[in-house]
C-alpha cells in the first residue's frame, strides 16, 4: 500500500507539447494514480486537454492504492486517505455522540441551530435568490451554450431517461411525505398566514398551497443546478476530477488539490451523510405507516430496521449493476408509477377543479415569488409580538396573532438547509450523467422541468388534501369529524359501556374535547363487543393504536380531517378517500416510495465514493459497497438507539452543516462565472496572477508565509503605503487610501480596547474596520490594474474583509519581488478551449 501525492505536471509550451495520443515524457509510473483517477487499465482522459489557463493541471491529491488477492483473483482499493478517514471519523463520532448523550445532544444542537438562525436566516433566504439570479444570467447569455465536454461530445442517455434520473434522484421521498401534508399544515397550523383573523378561508387555502410551491419550486432546485453545472464544466470540459473541490479551480488553481480542497470534500461527505440519513429515516417511517394501513403490520423499530436493509439492498444492487441495468430502470419505473398515481387522482378528485386550481396557483406563484423569496419574518423574530401589541391597544380578532417567531426556521430555513445537504451528491450525480449536454440544456432539465413537475404534483395532491380538509371541516355537524385527542388519563374512569351520552357526560361535565370524543364513539361502542378488560385499560388501548385517528376519519373513509392525522399517515389517509381503488393506490404508493428512496441512496453512494476517491469515475465496487453499508449503518444506529429523538438530532445537524455549505455554494457561483468568462474570452484566460494567493498562507505548508502573515496582522497598513509607492500611485488618491487605512486600522484596535471601559465602543470599532477593509480593497484593486490581473472590486473587498493579513502578505510580495507570474498561452488551442 502506498500513499503518493502526484506532482509531475509541467507547463506546456510549443517546444514540449505532447501530441494528443502520446504520453508525456515524465508520465507517472505504473503504480501511481492516474491524473484524473481513472483505473490503470483505462485510457487517460483527454477532455479539454487537462489544461487550465495555458498550463497542465497539477493534481497533487493524496492517494492510497492497495491491491490484494491472488494473481487471478485480486481486488484493489483507490482512495484519498485524508478525505476518507476524516469523513468516517467525523460521521462515526457524531453518531456515537447522539447515541451516548441522546438526552443532551438534541438540546445542544437545538441551541446551536437557534443561535445560528437568529443571526443567519437572512443569508439562507438571500443566498438561494442570488443563486437563481446567477443561473438566470448563465441561461440567458452565451454561457448557456457551453457544452459540458468536447465540442463533438454526444449525450450518453436519451432526453427522457436523463430527466427522469435527475428528477427521481433529486426529489427523494418529498413528493409523498410533504405532497399532501405541507399545504394542509400551512392551512391549519399557526403561522403568518393564519395569523390574520380577517383572511377569507379560500384565500388562506391558496396561500398555503403557494407557500408549498415556493418550497418545492425554482429556489429549491437551484442549489443542485449550481453544483451540477460547475462540476460538469470543470470535469467534462476542463478535465478536472468530478469532485466538489474542483469547482473552485477557477478561483484557487492548483491549491484545491491540497488539504484545503480535501477539507471541502470532507465537508461534502459529512453533509451528504447527514442529509441522506435524515431522508432514509423519514422514508422508512412513512413506508411502515403505509404497510400498517394496507396490511395491518404494526409500527415498530424492528420493522423499520428491516425496511432500511431492504432499501439499502436495492441501492447497492443498483451500484453493482451500474446505471443502465440498475438506477436507470428504477428511476423510470418510479416516475411511471408516480405519474399513474397523479393521473388517477386528477380523474377521481375532479379534473375541472384541479385544472382551475392549476392555472390559479400559477398566477399566485408568479406574483408572490418576489415577496416570498426575500421574506425573512423580520418582525416575527424581532421579539415584539402579540402580547406587546395588545398592550399597545392593538385589537386581535378571532384568535389572531402576529404569527410564531420560529415558523421560518421550522419550514423555509429547514427546507433550504435540507436541499443544500443534498446538493453535493445530487449535483455531482447530475453532472456525471450530463456529459455532452449544453449548460442551457442542463438548466432546462434540472431546474425548470423538475419545478414544473413538482408544481403539478403539489397542486394536485396538495389541492386534493386541502379540499378534503375543508369539506370535512365544513360538514362537522353531520360528520362529527374532530381533531380532539383526549389525554388517556382523562379516560381512566371508563369501566363499562355507556347507556347513553348523558351518562358519560355526567361523569366529566361538558368539556369540549371529551364531549366531541363521546359524540363520535358512543354509538359504535354501544353496539360493539368491547370486553371489560379493554374498557378497564381503555386509556392505554386508545393511545397506542391507530384508533386514535378514528375521530378524524369517516366510517366509510370517504372524507377525513387530514389536519388531525400524523404526517406519516396523511398521504395514505388521502388515498383512502379516493374510493374502492384505495388498496391499489396504497400498494403502488409504497412501492414508488421505496424506488424513490433507493434511487436517491444510489446517487449518494456513488458520490460518496467519488468524493473520497479524488473524482475517480470507476472506483472499485468494494468501496461503493462500503459507503452503502456505512450510510445504512448510520441510519440504523440512530433509529435503533434513539428513534425519533436521534433523527431529530440529525435534522438539526443538517441545518447547522448547511450554513457553511451555503457559503461554499455562493462562492461556487463566483467560480463558475469566472471559469465561463475565461472559457469564452470575456476574461483573458492567460492573464497574469499574483505570485502569492490570499489563501496560500492558509492552504500551503510554508512556515515562512505563516510567520509573514502573523506579522501582517499589525503591518498591513504599512504594506499599503509601501505598495502604493512601488506602483507609482503615491501622488494620486492611492496615498489617501493608505493613510486612511492606517488611521482606521488604528481606530479599530483602540476602540476595541476602549470597549473594556465604555460599553458599546465595539460598534464604532467594527465600523472603523469596515472602512479599513474598504481602503485595503481599493489599494489591492490599484495593484491589479497596474499588473493587469483580472478581478473585481467585490472580490477585493471580500478578501480584505475576511483575510486582511493574507492580503497584506500578497501585497508584500509585490513590493519585494515585483509581484506577478504570467502563464504561457497555448497557440495551438482553439477558441473554444479544445485541442
SEMAR-546654 format. One record per residue (C-alpha): residue in three letters; y, x, z. Coordinates in steps of 0.5 Angstrom, whole numbers, plus 500, padded with zeros to 3 digits. Example, Ala and Ser with C-alpha at 12.3 -4.5 7.8 and 13.67 -1.06 7.14 Angstrom:
2
Ala491525516/Ser498527514/
END
This chain:
835
Unk500500500/Unk507503498/Unk514501499/Unk518503494/Unk525502492/Unk527503485/Unk533506482/Unk531509476/Unk536506471/Unk541509468/Unk548507464/Unk546506456/Unk551510451/Unk550510444/Unk546517445/Unk541515450/Unk540508448/Unk533506447/Unk530501442/Unk528494444/Unk521495443/Unk521502447/Unk520504454/Unk526508457/Unk524516457/Unk525515465/Unk521509466/Unk518507472/Unk511510474/Unk505505473/Unk505504481/Unk512502482/Unk514495481/Unk517493474/Unk524492473/Unk524484474/Unk518484478/Unk513482472/Unk506483473/Unk504490471/Unk500488465/Unk505484462/Unk511486457/Unk517487461/Unk523482460/Unk528483455/Unk532477455/Unk539479455/Unk537487455/Unk537487463/Unk544490462/Unk551488465/Unk558490463/Unk555495459/Unk550498464/Unk543498466/Unk542493472/Unk540498477/Unk535493481/Unk534497488/Unk530492491/Unk525494496/Unk517493494/Unk511493497/Unk505493492/Unk498492495/Unk491492491/Unk485491495/Unk478489493/Unk472492488/Unk473494481/Unk471488478/Unk474483483/Unk481485486/Unk487482489/Unk494484489/Unk500483493/Unk507484491/Unk513482495/Unk519484499/Unk517486506/Unk524485509/Unk525478506/Unk518476507/Unk517479514/Unk524477517/Unk523470514/Unk517469517/Unk519472524/Unk525467524/Unk521461522/Unk516462527/Unk521464532/Unk525457531/Unk518453531/Unk516456538/Unk522455541/Unk522448539/Unk515447542/Unk516451548/Unk523449550/Unk523442547/Unk527439552/Unk533443552/Unk532446544/Unk534439542/Unk540439546/Unk542446545/Unk542444537/Unk546438538/Unk551441542/Unk552447536/Unk552441531/Unk557437534/Unk562443535/Unk561445528/Unk562438526/Unk569438530/Unk571444526/Unk568444519/Unk567437517/Unk573437512/Unk569443509/Unk563440508/Unk567434505/Unk571438500/Unk566443498/Unk562438494/Unk568435491/Unk570443489/Unk563444486/Unk564437482/Unk570440479/Unk567446477/Unk561443474/Unk566439470/Unk570445468/Unk564448465/Unk561442462/Unk568440458/Unk569448456/Unk566452451/Unk562455457/Unk558449457/Unk555451450/Unk552458453/Unk544458452/Unk540460458/Unk536465455/Unk537469448/Unk541465442/Unk534463439/Unk530461445/Unk527455445/Unk525450451/Unk518450454/Unk518443455/Unk520436452/Unk526433454/Unk523427458/Unk518432462/Unk523436463/Unk528431466/Unk522428470/Unk520434473/Unk527436476/Unk528429478/Unk522428482/Unk523435485/Unk530433487/Unk530427490/Unk523427494/Unk522421499/Unk529419499/Unk528413494/Unk523410498/Unk526412505/Unk533410504/Unk533406498/Unk533399502/Unk535402509/Unk541405508/Unk545399505/Unk542395510/Unk544400515/Unk551400513/Unk552393512/Unk550391519/Unk551397524/Unk557399527/Unk562404522/Unk568404519/Unk566398514/Unk564393519/Unk570395524/Unk575390520/Unk573384523/Unk577380517/Unk573383512/Unk569378508/Unk562378508/Unk561379501/Unk566385501/Unk562388506/Unk556388503/Unk559391496/Unk562397500/Unk555398504/Unk552399497/Unk558403494/Unk557408500/Unk550409499/Unk551410491/Unk556415493/Unk551419498/Unk546419492/Unk550420486/Unk554426483/Unk556429489/Unk549429492/Unk546433485/Unk552438484/Unk549443489/Unk543443485/Unk546444479/Unk551450481/Unk544454483/Unk540452477/Unk546454472/Unk548460476/Unk540462477/Unk539460470/Unk545464467/Unk543471470/Unk536470470/Unk534468463/Unk541470460/Unk542477463/Unk535479465/Unk536479473/Unk531476477/Unk530469479/Unk533469486/Unk539467490/Unk542474491/Unk542475483/Unk547469483/Unk552474486/Unk551479481/Unk558478477/Unk562479483/Unk558484487/Unk554488482/Unk548492484/Unk550491491/Unk546485491/Unk539489491/Unk541492498/Unk540489505/Unk546484503/Unk542481498/Unk536481502/Unk540477507/Unk542472502/Unk535471500/Unk532471507/Unk537465509/Unk535461503/Unk528462505/Unk529459512/Unk534454509/Unk528451505/Unk523451510/Unk528447515/Unk529442509/Unk522441507/Unk519441514/Unk524435515/Unk522431509/Unk515432510/Unk515430517/Unk519424515/Unk515422509/Unk508422513/Unk511418518/Unk513413512/Unk506413509/Unk503412516/Unk507406516/Unk505403509/Unk498405511/Unk499400517/Unk502395513/Unk496395508/Unk490397511/Unk492396519/Unk491403520/Unk495405527/Unk501409527/Unk499416531/Unk500423530/Unk493424528/Unk493420522/Unk500424520/Unk496430521/Unk491429516/Unk496426511/Unk500433512/Unk494436510/Unk493431504/Unk500432501/Unk499440502/Unk492440499/Unk495436493/Unk501441492/Unk497447493/Unk493444488/Unk499444483/Unk501451485/Unk494454483/Unk493450477/Unk500451474/Unk506447471/Unk502444465/Unk496441469/Unk499440476/Unk506439477/Unk508436470/Unk502431471/Unk504429478/Unk511428476/Unk510424470/Unk505419474/Unk510419480/Unk516417475/Unk512412471/Unk510408478/Unk516408481/Unk519405474/Unk514400474/Unk516398481/Unk523398479/Unk522393473/Unk517389477/Unk523388483/Unk528386478/Unk524381475/Unk521378481/Unk528378485/Unk532375479/Unk535380474/Unk541376473/Unk543377480/Unk542384479/Unk545385473/Unk551382475/Unk551387481/Unk549393477/Unk556392473/Unk560390479/Unk557396483/Unk559401477/Unk566399478/Unk567399485/Unk563406485/Unk568409480/Unk575406483/Unk572408490/Unk570415488/Unk576419489/Unk577416496/Unk570417498/Unk569424496/Unk575426500/Unk574421506/Unk573425513/Unk574420518/Unk580424521/Unk583418525/Unk576416528/Unk575423530/Unk582424533/Unk580422540/Unk584416540/Unk580410539/Unk579402540/Unk581403548/Unk587406547/Unk589401541/Unk588396546/Unk592399551/Unk598399546/Unk597392545/Unk593392538/Unk589386538/Unk582386536/Unk578380533/Unk571378532/Unk569384536/Unk572389531/Unk573396533/Unk576403530/Unk569405528/Unk565410531/Unk567417531/Unk560420530/Unk559416523/Unk561421518/Unk556426522/Unk550422522/Unk551420515/Unk555423510/Unk555430513/Unk548430515/Unk546428507/Unk551433505/Unk547438509/Unk540436507/Unk542436500/Unk544443501/Unk538445505/Unk534443498/Unk539447493/Unk535453494/Unk528451492/Unk530445487/Unk536449484/Unk531455483/Unk526451480/Unk530447475/Unk532454473/Unk525456472/Unk524450467/Unk530450463/Unk530457459/Unk532455452/Unk537450454/Unk545450454/Unk549449460/Unk551443458/Unk544440457/Unk542442464/Unk548438467/Unk546432463/Unk539432465/Unk540435472/Unk547431474/Unk548426470/Unk542423468/Unk539423476/Unk545420478/Unk545414473/Unk537413476/Unk539413483/Unk545408481/Unk540404478/Unk535404484/Unk539403490/Unk543398486/Unk536394485/Unk533395492/Unk539396496/Unk542390493/Unk535386494/Unk535388501/Unk542386502/Unk540379499/Unk534379503/Unk538380510/Unk544376508/Unk539370506/Unk535371513/Unk541371517/Unk545365514/Unk539361515/Unk538363522/Unk538356525/Unk532354521/Unk528360520/Unk529363527/Unk529370525/Unk532374530/Unk534382532/Unk533381539/Unk527385542/Unk527384549/Unk525389554/Unk518389556/Unk520389563/Unk523382562/Unk516379560/Unk512381566/Unk513374569/Unk509372563/Unk502370566/Unk500364563/Unk501359556/Unk507355557/Unk507348556/Unk514347553/Unk520352552/Unk524349558/Unk518351563/Unk519358561/Unk527358560/Unk527355568/Unk524362570/Unk529366566/Unk535362565/Unk539361559/Unk539369557/Unk541370549/Unk535375548/Unk530371552/Unk532364549/Unk531367542/Unk525370544/Unk522364547/Unk524359541/Unk520364536/Unk514365540/Unk512359544/Unk509354538/Unk505360536/Unk502361543/Unk501354545/Unk496354539/Unk493361539/Unk487364543/Unk491368548/Unk487371553/Unk489371560/Unk488379560/Unk493379554/Unk498375558/Unk498379564/Unk499385561/Unk504382555/Unk510387556/Unk505393554/Unk502389549/Unk508386546/Unk512393546/Unk506398542/Unk504393536/Unk508391530/Unk508384533/Unk515387536/Unk518385529/Unk515378528/Unk521375531/Unk525378524/Unk520376519/Unk518369517/Unk511367518/Unk510367510/Unk513373509/Unk518370504/Unk524373508/Unk526378513/Unk532380518/Unk531387515/Unk536390520/Unk531389525/Unk526393522/Unk524400524/Unk526405518/Unk519407516/Unk517399515/Unk523397512/Unk521399505/Unk514395506/Unk518389509/Unk522388503/Unk516389498/Unk512383503/Unk518378501/Unk516379493/Unk510374493/Unk503375492/Unk504382489/Unk506385496/Unk499388496/Unk499392490/Unk506394491/Unk505397497/Unk499401495/Unk503403489/Unk509405493/Unk504409498/Unk501413492/Unk508414489/Unk511417496/Unk505422496/Unk506424489/Unk514425490/Unk513429496/Unk507433493/Unk512435487/Unk518437492/Unk513441496/Unk510445490/Unk517447488/Unk519449495/Unk512453495/Unk514456488/Unk521458490/Unk519461497/Unk514466493/Unk519467488/Unk525469493/Unk520473497/Unk517477491/Unk524479488/Unk524474483/Unk517475480/Unk516470475/Unk508470476/Unk507473483/Unk499473486/Unk496466487/Unk494468494/Unk502469496/Unk503462494/Unk497459498/Unk500463504/Unk507460503/Unk504453502/Unk500454509/Unk506456512/Unk510450510/Unk505445512/Unk503449519/Unk511449521/Unk511441520/Unk504440523/Unk506445529/Unk513441530/Unk509434529/Unk504435534/Unk507439539/Unk514435540/Unk513429535/Unk520426533/Unk524430538/Unk522436534/Unk523433528/Unk530431530/Unk531438532/Unk529440525/Unk534435522/Unk540438527/Unk538445525/Unk538443517/Unk546441519/Unk547448522/Unk544452517/Unk547448511/Unk554451513/Unk553458512/Unk549456505/Unk555451503/Unk560457504/Unk555461499/Unk555456494/Unk562455494/Unk562463492/Unk557462487/Unk561457483/Unk566463483/Unk561468481/Unk559463475/Unk565462473/Unk567470473/Unk560471469/Unk561466464/Unk568469463/Unk565475462/Unk560473457/Unk565469452/Unk570475453/Unk575471457/Unk575477461/Unk574484459/Unk566485461/Unk568492460/Unk574493464/Unk575498470/Unk573496477/Unk574499484/Unk570505486/Unk569502493/Unk568495493/Unk570491499/Unk563490501/Unk561497501/Unk563498508/Unk558493510/Unk553493505/Unk551500504/Unk549505508/Unk554510508/Unk557512515/Unk563515512/Unk565509510/Unk564505516/Unk568510520/Unk574510515/Unk573502515/Unk574502523/Unk580507523/Unk583502518/Unk583496523/Unk589500525/Unk591504519/Unk591499513/Unk599497514/Unk600505513/Unk595505507/Unk599499504/Unk605504504/Unk601510501/Unk598506495/Unk605503493/Unk608510493/Unk602512489/Unk602507483/Unk610507483/Unk612501486/Unk616503492/Unk622501488/Unk620494487/Unk618489491/Unk612493493/Unk616496498/Unk618490501/Unk611487502/Unk608494505/Unk614494510/Unk613486511/Unk606487512/Unk607493517/Unk611488521/Unk607482521/Unk601486523/Unk604489529/Unk607482531/Unk599479531/Unk597485535/Unk603484540/Unk603476540/Unk595477542/Unk597481548/Unk603476550/Unk598470550/Unk595473556/Unk601471560/Unk604466555/Unk600460553/Unk600458546/Unk602465543/Unk596466540/Unk598460535/Unk604465533/Unk599471533/Unk595468527/Unk601465523/Unk603473523/Unk596475521/Unk596470515/Unk603473513/Unk600480513/Unk594478509/Unk598475504/Unk602482504/Unk596485503/Unk593481498/Unk600482494/Unk599489494/Unk592489492/Unk594485486/Unk599490484/Unk594495484/Unk589491480/Unk594490475/Unk596498475/Unk589500474/Unk587494469/Unk582491474/Unk581483473/Unk581479479/Unk585473481/Unk591472487/Unk586467490/Unk580473491/Unk586478493/Unk588473499/Unk581471501/Unk578478502/Unk585480505/Unk584474510/Unk577476512/Unk576483511/Unk582487511/Unk580493514/Unk575493508/Unk581492503/Unk584498507/Unk578502505/Unk578500498/Unk586502497/Unk585508501/Unk580511495/Unk586509490/Unk591514494/Unk586519495/Unk581519489/Unk585516483/Unk582509484/Unk577506479/Unk571507475/Unk570505467/Unk564502465/Unk562505458/Unk561499453/Unk555498448/Unk558498441/Unk551495438/Unk551489443/Unk553482439/Unk559478441/Unk554473445/Unk552479449/Unk545479446/Unk542485442/
END
